[in-house]
């Protein structure tokens, strides 16, 4: 097949479609032979293309770049480059390859190489602190409340240095030397050394920090910032072993034995003030402290006897629906008129806001039981009651506590289908706390509540 049909002068003078005649084509092709063409548009812009038949028989066109025609020499140089590129493409075709596919592969490889170089450059400057904050902003803040999201990050790096008080200096946190190390350079030994020191002081905090570190390092590995996640189960086992952690070392919220709670409630009702009512309401609904303190009248559906806590106020940002038993409804009725927004407002004469987070713990302190009970611990008391007295299935109790299941499909099903079961369970809990018989999920009537009195502060001291 003839080649090199065009001269440099012809390349320089080649024209596009005649403007005086209406042509369907917006360009004119000038053949140089063996599939190579100089393509000139109506405006005079020129480029080189190679037409060829691919392996499967399809006709394809490969662009070989523009053609500069400012002078005869420049046009000739462009022609020679196009012929060389066309010859290289023909060689690929002869070997069974497709020039367009080869061009796409080259672009992809160049892109991957550039991204790898960029990731490597970023990894050098990406410290553990920066990566932890990045992971936090992308994956923690969107799913947790502001309070819990802030706690998540500060459990790793502590309070901001500028506002860190003297009492904060000894709190468990990662050392600055580790936080400011490039994440690509941190070794398993670095993590083990830092975490063992923390676990020996506060075992539960140390284990929680390790789990959060594992998420940060896994995210870094997925982004190509380091080859692996050093926070493996084996490293965690070594951390626990070297720290001397035992089951009893892991601290939990102090929980009053459930058999003692029915003896506590009458004493709460004898106390004046909103805090005692809020604490009793919290026990009856198995709520968290913040959920009760932030309760608004707009969340209460008295007709359906439901308390709908919006996702913005929940730890995991999922709406939680709570059934209100008879006593919980009575508390709601007694709180009416105190405030137009808050169910449990701060004492009158003070600012327009709900109560302080210390209001309910102070009630326990005034009763002399703050050493054997915490507000959050009553949730554990409820869970123990369900399990020991075999009142209902464990998953129903977990739903009453607003614990999130890992299986999202199963979680959605349970939230929608077990409201009646949750209603029955919280009614039984209310009856038990009143010292009355209650029904298990299987219909069994429990008449022996086995209630015992809680010890006074003097008895505990003795």
Buried (B, 14 or more C-beta within 10 A) or exposed (E): EEBEEBBBEBBBEBEBBEEEEEEEEEBBBBBBBBBBBBBBBBEEEBBBBBBBEBEEEEEBEBEBEEBEBEEBEBBBBBBEBBBEBBEEBBEBBEEEBBBBEBBEEEEEEEEEEEEEEEBEEBBEEBBBBBBBBBBBEEBBBEBBBEEBBBEBBBBBBBBEEEEEEEEBEEBBBBBEEBBEBBBBEBEBEBBBBBBBBBBBEBBBBBBBBBEBBBBBBBBBBEBBBBEEBBBEEEBBEBBBEBBEBEEEBBEEEBBBBBBBBBBBBEBBEEBEEBBBBBBBBBBBBBBBBBBBBBBBBEBBEEEEBBBEBBEEBBBEBBEBBBBBBEBBBBBBEEBEEBBEEBBBBBEEEEEEEBBBEEBBBBBBEBBBBBEBBBBBBBBBBBBBBBEEBEBBBEBBBBBBBBBBBEEEEEBEEBBEEBBEBBBBBBBBBBBBBBEEEBBBBEEEEBEEBEBEEBBEBEEEEE
